[in-house]
Structure formats: C-alpha cells, structure tokens
Amino acid sequence: MLQYLYTQNINSLLVEGGAITLNDFINSGAWDAIKIFETPHILYSGIAAPIRPELPSLKEKILDNNLVSYYNV
C-alpha cells in the first residue's frame, strides 16, 4: 500500500487504527510522527495502547490532558 501511494505522489498518510495496525507501522519504522493524547482519568477496560518509542520529543499540557509527540528522525 505504501509503495502504491508513493507511485501516486502521495507522501502523507494519517493512520488511525487499533493497536495491531499502529504497532505494525511503528515496528516497521514507516512513520514520521506519533501524536498521543494522555488523560489522567483511569480507564478500567478496553484494548491496550500500541507500544510507543521510549522518549517523547515534545509534551504539551491541554486542559487536564497531555498531548505527547514522538518524531522519527
């Protein structure tokens, strides 16, 4: 899919998916940026978040949440 998009001169793709899809992109290195909203509220059920890089590049406070950004440089 990524090769096809490249041949069509599309060089930007927003991926919103579940943990498996996102982990596939992260593990393959096929990403430039990851944006994650973190909340202080405890969620007692659901699917675990994807595994993310070790150190964030930027952390911004937005109301009582954090927007954490990772950049693949």
PDB file with SEQRES, HELIX, SHEET and CRYST1 records, atoms N, CA, C and O in Angstrom:
SEQRES   1 A   73  MET LEU GLN TYR LEU TYR THR GLN ASN ILE ASN SER LEU          
SEQRES   2 A   73  LEU VAL GLU GLY GLY ALA ILE THR LEU ASN ASP PHE ILE          
SEQRES   3 A   73  ASN SER GLY ALA TRP ASP ALA ILE LYS ILE PHE GLU THR          
SEQRES   4 A   73  PRO HIS ILE LEU TYR SER GLY ILE ALA ALA PRO ILE ARG          
SEQRES   5 A   73  PRO GLU LEU PRO SER LEU LYS GLU LYS ILE LEU ASP ASN          
SEQRES   6 A   73  ASN LEU VAL SER TYR TYR ASN VAL                              
HELIX    1 AA1 LEU A    2  THR A    7  1                                   6    
HELIX    2 AA2 ALA A   19  SER A   28  1                                  10    
SHEET    1 AA1 3 ALA A  33  GLU A  38  0                                        
SHEET    2 AA1 3 ASN A  65  TYR A  71 -1                                        
SHEET    3 AA1 3 LEU A  58  ILE A  62 -1                                        
CRYST1    1.000    1.000    1.000  90.00  90.00  90.00 P 1           1          
ATOM      1  N   MET A   1       0.822  -1.178   0.000  1.00  0.00           N  
ATOM      2  CA  MET A   1       0.000   0.000   0.000  1.00  0.00           C  
ATOM      3  C   MET A   1       0.875   1.253   0.000  1.00  0.00           C  
ATOM      4  O   MET A   1       0.614   2.179  -0.768  1.00  0.00           O  
ATOM      5  N   LEU A   2       1.902   1.300   0.842  1.00  0.00           N  
ATOM      6  CA  LEU A   2       2.762   2.478   0.907  1.00  0.00           C  
ATOM      7  C   LEU A   2       3.493   2.710  -0.408  1.00  0.00           C  
ATOM      8  O   LEU A   2       3.660   3.851  -0.838  1.00  0.00           O  
ATOM      9  N   GLN A   3       3.926   1.636  -1.041  1.00  0.00           N  
ATOM     10  CA  GLN A   3       4.605   1.764  -2.337  1.00  0.00           C  
ATOM     11  C   GLN A   3       3.647   2.347  -3.374  1.00  0.00           C  
ATOM     12  O   GLN A   3       4.039   3.214  -4.156  1.00  0.00           O  
ATOM     13  N   TYR A   4       2.413   1.887  -3.391  1.00  0.00           N  
ATOM     14  CA  TYR A   4       1.421   2.416  -4.329  1.00  0.00           C  
ATOM     15  C   TYR A   4       1.192   3.902  -4.092  1.00  0.00           C  
ATOM     16  O   TYR A   4       1.183   4.683  -5.044  1.00  0.00           O  
ATOM     17  N   LEU A   5       1.008   4.303  -2.841  1.00  0.00           N  
ATOM     18  CA  LEU A   5       0.806   5.719  -2.539  1.00  0.00           C  
ATOM     19  C   LEU A   5       1.991   6.549  -3.021  1.00  0.00           C  
ATOM     20  O   LEU A   5       1.817   7.650  -3.543  1.00  0.00           O  
ATOM     21  N   TYR A   6       3.194   6.013  -2.842  1.00  0.00           N  
ATOM     22  CA  TYR A   6       4.400   6.709  -3.305  1.00  0.00           C  
ATOM     23  C   TYR A   6       4.385   6.892  -4.820  1.00  0.00           C  
ATOM     24  O   TYR A   6       4.740   7.958  -5.324  1.00  0.00           O  
ATOM     25  N   THR A   7       3.975   5.853  -5.541  1.00  0.00           N  
ATOM     26  CA  THR A   7       3.936   5.954  -7.007  1.00  0.00           C  
ATOM     27  C   THR A   7       2.882   6.961  -7.470  1.00  0.00           C  
ATOM     28  O   THR A   7       2.972   7.488  -8.579  1.00  0.00           O  
ATOM     29  N   GLN A   8       1.898   7.225  -6.637  1.00  0.00           N  
ATOM     30  CA  GLN A   8       0.857   8.200  -6.952  1.00  0.00           C  
ATOM     31  C   GLN A   8       1.214   9.606  -6.448  1.00  0.00           C  
ATOM     32  O   GLN A   8       0.388  10.518  -6.467  1.00  0.00           O  
ATOM     33  N   ASN A   9       2.472   9.755  -5.996  1.00  0.00           N  
ATOM     34  CA  ASN A   9       2.978  11.030  -5.481  1.00  0.00           C  
ATOM     35  C   ASN A   9       2.233  11.493  -4.236  1.00  0.00           C  
ATOM     36  O   ASN A   9       2.100  12.692  -3.991  1.00  0.00           O  
ATOM     37  N   ILE A  10       1.748  10.532  -3.450  1.00  0.00           N  
ATOM     38  CA  ILE A  10       1.118  10.824  -2.163  1.00  0.00           C  
ATOM     39  C   ILE A  10       2.160  10.510  -1.096  1.00  0.00           C  
ATOM     40  O   ILE A  10       2.554   9.357  -0.925  1.00  0.00           O  
ATOM     41  N   ASN A  11       2.598  11.529  -0.388  1.00  0.00           N  
ATOM     42  CA  ASN A  11       3.667  11.305   0.577  1.00  0.00           C  
ATOM     43  C   ASN A  11       3.275  11.666   2.000  1.00  0.00           C  
ATOM     44  O   ASN A  11       4.133  11.891   2.853  1.00  0.00           O  
ATOM     45  N   SER A  12       1.975  11.720   2.248  1.00  0.00           N  
ATOM     46  CA  SER A  12       1.485  11.961   3.594  1.00  0.00           C  
ATOM     47  C   SER A  12       0.277  11.064   3.843  1.00  0.00           C  
ATOM     48  O   SER A  12      -0.631  10.987   3.015  1.00  0.00           O  
ATOM     49  N   LEU A  13       0.275  10.394   4.980  1.00  0.00           N  
ATOM     50  CA  LEU A  13      -0.802   9.457   5.308  1.00  0.00           C  
ATOM     51  C   LEU A  13      -1.092   9.554   6.794  1.00  0.00           C  
ATOM     52  O   LEU A  13      -0.180   9.438   7.614  1.00  0.00           O  
ATOM     53  N   LEU A  14      -2.345   9.766   7.150  1.00  0.00           N  
ATOM     54  CA  LEU A  14      -2.772   9.770   8.542  1.00  0.00           C  
ATOM     55  C   LEU A  14      -3.328   8.390   8.852  1.00  0.00           C  
ATOM     56  O   LEU A  14      -4.269   7.935   8.202  1.00  0.00           O  
ATOM     57  N   VAL A  15      -2.751   7.725   9.841  1.00  0.00           N  
ATOM     58  CA  VAL A  15      -3.185   6.384  10.213  1.00  0.00           C  
ATOM     59  C   VAL A  15      -3.864   6.458  11.570  1.00  0.00           C  
ATOM     60  O   VAL A  15      -3.242   6.830  12.565  1.00  0.00           O  
ATOM     61  N   GLU A  16      -5.137   6.103  11.606  1.00  0.00           N  
ATOM     62  CA  GLU A  16      -5.868   5.954  12.855  1.00  0.00           C  
ATOM     63  C   GLU A  16      -6.335   4.517  12.889  1.00  0.00           C  
ATOM     64  O   GLU A  16      -7.150   4.102  12.066  1.00  0.00           O  
ATOM     65  N   GLY A  17      -5.829   3.769  13.824  1.00  0.00           N  
ATOM     66  CA  GLY A  17      -6.183   2.362  13.843  1.00  0.00           C  
ATOM     67  C   GLY A  17      -6.096   1.793  15.239  1.00  0.00           C  
ATOM     68  O   GLY A  17      -5.833   2.496  16.214  1.00  0.00           O  
ATOM     69  N   GLY A  18      -6.322   0.518  15.300  1.00  0.00           N  
ATOM     70  CA  GLY A  18      -6.194  -0.182  16.556  1.00  0.00           C  
ATOM     71  C   GLY A  18      -4.736  -0.480  16.858  1.00  0.00           C  
ATOM     72  O   GLY A  18      -3.842  -0.140  16.084  1.00  0.00           O  
ATOM     73  N   ALA A  19      -4.512  -1.119  17.993  1.00  0.00           N  
ATOM     74  CA  ALA A  19      -3.156  -1.387  18.458  1.00  0.00           C  
ATOM     75  C   ALA A  19      -2.355  -2.211  17.457  1.00  0.00           C  
ATOM     76  O   ALA A  19      -1.165  -1.955  17.274  1.00  0.00           O  
ATOM     77  N   ILE A  20      -2.967  -3.185  16.809  1.00  0.00           N  
ATOM     78  CA  ILE A  20      -2.228  -4.043  15.869  1.00  0.00           C  
ATOM     79  C   ILE A  20      -1.767  -3.234  14.665  1.00  0.00           C  
ATOM     80  O   ILE A  20      -0.598  -3.304  14.285  1.00  0.00           O  
ATOM     81  N   THR A  21      -2.664  -2.470  14.063  1.00  0.00           N  
ATOM     82  CA  THR A  21      -2.307  -1.659  12.899  1.00  0.00           C  
ATOM     83  C   THR A  21      -1.231  -0.641  13.254  1.00  0.00           C  
ATOM     84  O   THR A  21      -0.246  -0.499  12.530  1.00  0.00           O  
ATOM     85  N   LEU A  22      -1.414   0.062  14.355  1.00  0.00           N  
ATOM     86  CA  LEU A  22      -0.441   1.075  14.751  1.00  0.00           C  
ATOM     87  C   LEU A  22       0.906   0.448  15.089  1.00  0.00           C  
ATOM     88  O   LEU A  22       1.945   0.995  14.722  1.00  0.00           O  
ATOM     89  N   ASN A  23       0.910  -0.699  15.788  1.00  0.00           N  
ATOM     90  CA  ASN A  23       2.172  -1.379  16.102  1.00  0.00           C  
ATOM     91  C   ASN A  23       2.899  -1.808  14.835  1.00  0.00           C  
ATOM     92  O   ASN A  23       4.128  -1.752  14.782  1.00  0.00           O  
ATOM     93  N   ASP A  24       2.163  -2.235  13.820  1.00  0.00           N  
ATOM     94  CA  ASP A  24       2.797  -2.620  12.551  1.00  0.00           C  
ATOM     95  C   ASP A  24       3.545  -1.435  11.938  1.00  0.00           C  
ATOM     96  O   ASP A  24       4.678  -1.590  11.481  1.00  0.00           O  
ATOM     97  N   PHE A  25       2.925  -0.262  11.924  1.00  0.00           N  
ATOM     98  CA  PHE A  25       3.595   0.923  11.390  1.00  0.00           C  
ATOM     99  C   PHE A  25       4.801   1.306  12.248  1.00  0.00           C  
ATOM    100  O   PHE A  25       5.869   1.610  11.718  1.00  0.00           O  
ATOM    101  N   ILE A  26       4.632   1.290  13.561  1.00  0.00           N  
ATOM    102  CA  ILE A  26       5.724   1.663  14.461  1.00  0.00           C  
ATOM    103  C   ILE A  26       6.896   0.697  14.300  1.00  0.00           C  
ATOM    104  O   ILE A  26       8.038   1.129  14.147  1.00  0.00           O  
ATOM    105  N   ASN A  27       6.620  -0.605  14.334  1.00  0.00           N  
ATOM    106  CA  ASN A  27       7.689  -1.605  14.258  1.00  0.00           C  
ATOM    107  C   ASN A  27       8.415  -1.602  12.918  1.00  0.00           C  
ATOM    108  O   ASN A  27       9.594  -1.949  12.852  1.00  0.00           O  
ATOM    109  N   SER A  28       7.721  -1.214  11.852  1.00  0.00           N  
ATOM    110  CA  SER A  28       8.358  -1.192  10.531  1.00  0.00           C  
ATOM    111  C   SER A  28       9.179   0.079  10.318  1.00  0.00           C  
ATOM    112  O   SER A  28       9.950   0.168   9.363  1.00  0.00           O  
ATOM    113  N   GLY A  29       9.013   1.057  11.204  1.00  0.00           N  
ATOM    114  CA  GLY A  29       9.710   2.331  11.035  1.00  0.00           C  
ATOM    115  C   GLY A  29       9.063   3.221   9.996  1.00  0.00           C  
ATOM    116  O   GLY A  29       9.636   4.239   9.606  1.00  0.00           O  
ATOM    117  N   ALA A  30       7.869   2.849   9.538  1.00  0.00           N  
ATOM    118  CA  ALA A  30       7.169   3.599   8.487  1.00  0.00           C  
ATOM    119  C   ALA A  30       6.326   4.719   9.095  1.00  0.00           C  
ATOM    120  O   ALA A  30       5.124   4.808   8.847  1.00  0.00           O  
ATOM    121  N   TRP A  31       6.962   5.562   9.884  1.00  0.00           N  
ATOM    122  CA  TRP A  31       6.245   6.685  10.481  1.00  0.00           C  
ATOM    123  C   TRP A  31       7.195   7.865  10.659  1.00  0.00           C  
ATOM    124  O   TRP A  31       8.404   7.694  10.822  1.00  0.00           O  
ATOM    125  N   ASP A  32       6.629   9.049  10.625  1.00  0.00           N  
ATOM    126  CA  ASP A  32       7.396  10.264  10.865  1.00  0.00           C  
ATOM    127  C   ASP A  32       7.043  10.897  12.205  1.00  0.00           C  
ATOM    128  O   ASP A  32       7.905  11.452  12.887  1.00  0.00           O  
ATOM    129  N   ALA A  33       5.757  10.809  12.579  1.00  0.00           N  
ATOM    130  CA  ALA A  33       5.320  11.425  13.825  1.00  0.00           C  
ATOM    131  C   ALA A  33       4.193  10.614  14.438  1.00  0.00           C  
ATOM    132  O   ALA A  33       3.377  10.025  13.730  1.00  0.00           O  
ATOM    133  N   ILE A  34       4.161  10.592  15.757  1.00  0.00           N  
ATOM    134  CA  ILE A  34       3.085   9.951  16.513  1.00  0.00           C  
ATOM    135  C   ILE A  34       2.563  10.994  17.493  1.00  0.00           C  
ATOM    136  O   ILE A  34       3.343  11.631  18.200  1.00  0.00           O  
ATOM    137  N   LYS A  35       1.252  11.166  17.533  1.00  0.00           N  
ATOM    138  CA  LYS A  35       0.611  12.102  18.460  1.00  0.00           C  
ATOM    139  C   LYS A  35      -0.329  11.300  19.356  1.00  0.00           C  
ATOM    140  O   LYS A  35      -1.190  10.569  18.866  1.00  0.00           O  
ATOM    141  N   ILE A  36      -0.162  11.441  20.663  1.00  0.00           N  
ATOM    142  CA  ILE A  36      -0.965  10.682  21.619  1.00  0.00           C  
ATOM    143  C   ILE A  36      -1.543  11.641  22.654  1.00  0.00           C  
ATOM    144  O   ILE A  36      -0.816  12.434  23.252  1.00  0.00           O  
ATOM    145  N   PHE A  37      -2.847  11.562  22.858  1.00  0.00           N  
ATOM    146  CA  PHE A  37      -3.463  12.284  23.958  1.00  0.00           C  
ATOM    147  C   PHE A  37      -3.505  11.367  25.162  1.00  0.00           C  
ATOM    148  O   PHE A  37      -4.003  10.245  25.074  1.00  0.00           O  
ATOM    149  N   GLU A  38      -2.981  11.839  26.298  1.00  0.00           N  
ATOM    150  CA  GLU A  38      -2.998  11.084  27.545  1.00  0.00           C  
ATOM    151  C   GLU A  38      -3.930  11.796  28.524  1.00  0.00           C  
ATOM    152  O   GLU A  38      -3.930  13.023  28.619  1.00  0.00           O  
ATOM    153  N   THR A  39      -4.701  11.028  29.230  1.00  0.00           N  
ATOM    154  CA  THR A  39      -5.630  11.585  30.204  1.00  0.00           C  
ATOM    155  C   THR A  39      -5.282  11.064  31.597  1.00  0.00           C  
ATOM    156  O   THR A  39      -4.800   9.939  31.727  1.00  0.00           O  
ATOM    157  N   PRO A  40      -5.515  11.851  32.624  1.00  0.00           N  
ATOM    158  CA  PRO A  40      -5.274  11.362  33.980  1.00  0.00           C  
ATOM    159  C   PRO A  40      -6.402  10.450  34.477  1.00  0.00           C  
ATOM    160  O   PRO A  40      -6.291   9.850  35.546  1.00  0.00           O  
ATOM    161  N   HIS A  41      -7.475  10.350  33.706  1.00  0.00           N  
ATOM    162  CA  HIS A  41      -8.620   9.539  34.113  1.00  0.00           C  
ATOM    163  C   HIS A  41      -8.318   8.056  33.895  1.00  0.00           C  
ATOM    164  O   HIS A  41      -7.780   7.677  32.854  1.00  0.00           O  
ATOM    165  N   ILE A  42      -8.653   7.240  34.850  1.00  0.00           N  
ATOM    166  CA  ILE A  42      -8.393   5.803  34.759  1.00  0.00           C  
ATOM    167  C   ILE A  42      -9.485   5.144  33.928  1.00  0.00           C  
ATOM    168  O   ILE A  42     -10.675   5.319  34.188  1.00  0.00           O  
ATOM    169  N   LEU A  43      -9.064   4.389  32.931  1.00  0.00           N  
ATOM    170  CA  LEU A  43      -9.987   3.615  32.100  1.00  0.00           C  
ATOM    171  C   LEU A  43      -9.859   2.163  32.540  1.00  0.00           C  
ATOM    172  O   LEU A  43      -8.766   1.596  32.510  1.00  0.00           O  
ATOM    173  N   TYR A  44     -10.950   1.572  32.939  1.00  0.00           N  
ATOM    174  CA  TYR A  44     -10.891   0.243  33.538  1.00  0.00           C  
ATOM    175  C   TYR A  44     -11.020  -0.891  32.533  1.00  0.00           C  
ATOM    176  O   TYR A  44     -10.813  -2.053  32.884  1.00  0.00           O  
ATOM    177  N   SER A  45     -11.355  -0.575  31.296  1.00  0.00           N  
ATOM    178  CA  SER A  45     -11.462  -1.640  30.303  1.00  0.00           C  
ATOM    179  C   SER A  45     -11.076  -1.094  28.941  1.00  0.00           C  
ATOM    180  O   SER A  45     -10.939   0.115  28.758  1.00  0.00           O  
ATOM    181  N   GLY A  46     -10.906  -1.983  28.004  1.00  0.00           N  
ATOM    182  CA  GLY A  46     -10.548  -1.574  26.653  1.00  0.00           C  
ATOM    183  C   GLY A  46      -9.334  -2.329  26.166  1.00  0.00           C  
ATOM    184  O   GLY A  46      -8.882  -3.282  26.802  1.00  0.00           O  
ATOM    185  N   ILE A  47      -8.815  -1.900  25.041  1.00  0.00           N  
ATOM    186  CA  ILE A  47      -7.661  -2.547  24.421  1.00  0.00           C  
ATOM    187  C   ILE A  47      -6.424  -1.731  24.758  1.00  0.00           C  
ATOM    188  O   ILE A  47      -6.458  -0.501  24.745  1.00  0.00           O  
ATOM    189  N   ALA A  48      -5.342  -2.418  25.058  1.00  0.00           N  
ATOM    190  CA  ALA A  48      -4.095  -1.742  25.412  1.00  0.00           C  
ATOM    191  C   ALA A  48      -3.603  -0.879  24.254  1.00  0.00           C  
ATOM    192  O   ALA A  48      -3.784  -1.217  23.085  1.00  0.00           O  
ATOM    193  N   ALA A  49      -2.985   0.225  24.602  1.00  0.00           N  
ATOM    194  CA  ALA A  49      -2.434   1.136  23.599  1.00  0.00           C  
ATOM    195  C   ALA A  49      -1.248   0.486  22.900  1.00  0.00           C  
ATOM    196  O   ALA A  49      -0.639  -0.440  23.437  1.00  0.00           O  
ATOM    197  N   PRO A  50      -0.920   0.967  21.706  1.00  0.00           N  
ATOM    198  CA  PRO A  50       0.253   0.450  20.994  1.00  0.00           C  
ATOM    199  C   PRO A  50       1.535   0.733  21.777  1.00  0.00           C  
ATOM    200  O   PRO A  50       1.591   1.642  22.605  1.00  0.00           O  
ATOM    201  N   ILE A  51       2.534  -0.049  21.498  1.00  0.00           N  
ATOM    202  CA  ILE A  51       3.845   0.188  22.093  1.00  0.00           C  
ATOM    203  C   ILE A  51       4.445   1.391  21.392  1.00  0.00           C  
ATOM    204  O   ILE A  51       4.474   1.444  20.163  1.00  0.00           O  
ATOM    205  N   ARG A  52       4.916   2.345  22.153  1.00  0.00           N  
ATOM    206  CA  ARG A  52       5.444   3.570  21.558  1.00  0.00           C  
ATOM    207  C   ARG A  52       6.939   3.710  21.838  1.00  0.00           C  
ATOM    208  O   ARG A  52       7.490   3.008  22.686  1.00  0.00           O  
ATOM    209  N   PRO A  53       7.578   4.613  21.124  1.00  0.00           N  
ATOM    210  CA  PRO A  53       9.009   4.832  21.355  1.00  0.00           C  
ATOM    211  C   PRO A  53       9.282   5.217  22.807  1.00  0.00           C  
ATOM    212  O   PRO A  53       8.383   5.658  23.523  1.00  0.00           O  
ATOM    213  N   GLU A  54      10.528   5.046  23.230  1.00  0.00           N  
ATOM    214  CA  GLU A  54      10.882   5.254  24.632  1.00  0.00           C  
ATOM    215  C   GLU A  54      10.717   6.687  25.123  1.00  0.00           C  
ATOM    216  O   GLU A  54      10.078   6.920  26.149  1.00  0.00           O  
ATOM    217  N   LEU A  55      11.287   7.648  24.401  1.00  0.00           N  
ATOM    218  CA  LEU A  55      11.284   9.030  24.880  1.00  0.00           C  
ATOM    219  C   LEU A  55      10.479   9.944  23.956  1.00  0.00           C  
ATOM    220  O   LEU A  55      10.711   9.971  22.747  1.00  0.00           O  
ATOM    221  N   PRO A  56       9.541  10.687  24.524  1.00  0.00           N  
ATOM    222  CA  PRO A  56       8.790  11.619  23.682  1.00  0.00           C  
ATOM    223  C   PRO A  56       9.666  12.793  23.259  1.00  0.00           C  
ATOM    224  O   PRO A  56      10.614  13.159  23.954  1.00  0.00           O  
ATOM    225  N   SER A  57       9.340  13.370  22.122  1.00  0.00           N  
ATOM    226  CA  SER A  57      10.049  14.546  21.631  1.00  0.00           C  
ATOM    227  C   SER A  57       9.476  15.827  22.228  1.00  0.00           C  
ATOM    228  O   SER A  57      10.195  16.807  22.426  1.00  0.00           O  
ATOM    229  N   LEU A  58       8.184  15.810  22.512  1.00  0.00           N  
ATOM    230  CA  LEU A  58       7.509  17.016  22.988  1.00  0.00           C  
ATOM    231  C   LEU A  58       6.286  16.607  23.799  1.00  0.00           C  
ATOM    232  O   LEU A  58       5.577  15.670  23.431  1.00  0.00           O  
ATOM    233  N   LYS A  59       6.039  17.312  24.904  1.00  0.00           N  
ATOM    234  CA  LYS A  59       4.865  17.052  25.731  1.00  0.00           C  
ATOM    235  C   LYS A  59       4.196  18.389  26.021  1.00  0.00           C  
ATOM    236  O   LYS A  59       4.824  19.299  26.561  1.00  0.00           O  
ATOM    237  N   GLU A  60       2.905  18.507  25.658  1.00  0.00           N  
ATOM    238  CA  GLU A  60       2.163  19.753  25.844  1.00  0.00           C  
ATOM    239  C   GLU A  60       0.956  19.495  26.728  1.00  0.00           C  
ATOM    240  O   GLU A  60       0.272  18.486  26.561  1.00  0.00           O  
ATOM    241  N   LYS A  61       0.687  20.392  27.665  1.00  0.00           N  
ATOM    242  CA  LYS A  61      -0.473  20.297  28.535  1.00  0.00           C  
ATOM    243  C   LYS A  61      -1.657  20.970  27.846  1.00  0.00           C  
ATOM    244  O   LYS A  61      -1.560  22.126  27.432  1.00  0.00           O  
ATOM    245  N   ILE A  62      -2.776  20.251  27.721  1.00  0.00           N  
ATOM    246  CA  ILE A  62      -4.008  20.799  27.150  1.00  0.00           C  
ATOM    247  C   ILE A  62      -5.135  20.464  28.124  1.00  0.00           C  
ATOM    248  O   ILE A  62      -5.574  19.319  28.226  1.00  0.00           O  
ATOM    249  N   LEU A  63      -5.590  21.493  28.834  1.00  0.00           N  
ATOM    250  CA  LEU A  63      -6.550  21.320  29.928  1.00  0.00           C  
ATOM    251  C   LEU A  63      -5.973  20.311  30.920  1.00  0.00           C  
ATOM    252  O   LEU A  63      -4.871  20.527  31.424  1.00  0.00           O  
ATOM    253  N   ASP A  64      -6.677  19.218  31.219  1.00  0.00           N  
ATOM    254  CA  ASP A  64      -6.109  18.243  32.159  1.00  0.00           C  
ATOM    255  C   ASP A  64      -5.486  17.049  31.436  1.00  0.00           C  
ATOM    256  O   ASP A  64      -5.204  16.025  32.059  1.00  0.00           O  
ATOM    257  N   ASN A  65      -5.272  17.176  30.141  1.00  0.00           N  
ATOM    258  CA  ASN A  65      -4.667  16.110  29.334  1.00  0.00           C  
ATOM    259  C   ASN A  65      -3.273  16.526  28.869  1.00  0.00           C  
ATOM    260  O   ASN A  65      -2.889  17.691  28.974  1.00  0.00           O  
ATOM    261  N   ASN A  66      -2.531  15.559  28.357  1.00  0.00           N  
ATOM    262  CA  ASN A  66      -1.245  15.825  27.729  1.00  0.00           C  
ATOM    263  C   ASN A  66      -1.301  15.385  26.272  1.00  0.00           C  
ATOM    264  O   ASN A  66      -1.864  14.337  25.955  1.00  0.00           O  
ATOM    265  N   LEU A  67      -0.718  16.186  25.390  1.00  0.00           N  
ATOM    266  CA  LEU A  67      -0.510  15.793  24.016  1.00  0.00           C  
ATOM    267  C   LEU A  67       0.979  15.459  23.913  1.00  0.00           C  
ATOM    268  O   LEU A  67       1.832  16.338  24.030  1.00  0.00           O  
ATOM    269  N   VAL A  68       1.274  14.185  23.695  1.00  0.00           N  
ATOM    270  CA  VAL A  68       2.647  13.716  23.629  1.00  0.00           C  
ATOM    271  C   VAL A  68       2.995  13.437  22.183  1.00  0.00           C  
ATOM    272  O   VAL A  68       2.273  12.709  21.501  1.00  0.00           O  
ATOM    273  N   SER A  69       4.091  14.005  21.704  1.00  0.00           N  
ATOM    274  CA  SER A  69       4.514  13.862  20.324  1.00  0.00           C  
ATOM    275  C   SER A  69       5.839  13.125  20.254  1.00  0.00           C  
ATOM    276  O   SER A  69       6.757  13.389  21.031  1.00  0.00           O  
ATOM    277  N   TYR A  70       5.924  12.203  19.313  1.00  0.00           N  
ATOM    278  CA  TYR A  70       7.159  11.468  19.042  1.00  0.00           C  
ATOM    279  C   TYR A  70       7.500  11.701  17.580  1.00  0.00           C  
ATOM    280  O   TYR A  70       6.619  11.690  16.720  1.00  0.00           O  
ATOM    281  N   TYR A  71       8.792  11.914  17.296  1.00  0.00           N  
ATOM    282  CA  TYR A  71       9.226  12.135  15.927  1.00  0.00           C  
ATOM    283  C   TYR A  71      10.312  11.129  15.583  1.00  0.00           C  
ATOM    284  O   TYR A  71      11.244  10.922  16.361  1.00  0.00           O  
ATOM    285  N   ASN A  72      10.193  10.511  14.430  1.00  0.00           N  
ATOM    286  CA  ASN A  72      11.132   9.506  13.950  1.00  0.00           C  
ATOM    287  C   ASN A  72      12.174  10.208  13.079  1.00  0.00           C  
ATOM    288  O   ASN A  72      11.974  10.384  11.877  1.00  0.00           O  
ATOM    289  N   VAL A  73      13.272  10.602  13.690  1.00  0.00           N  
ATOM    290  CA  VAL A  73      14.317  11.336  12.942  1.00  0.00           C  
ATOM    291  C   VAL A  73      15.524  10.463  12.669  1.00  0.00           C  
ATOM    292  O   VAL A  73      16.489  10.918  12.056  1.00  0.00           O  
TER     293      VAL A  73                                                      
END                                                                             
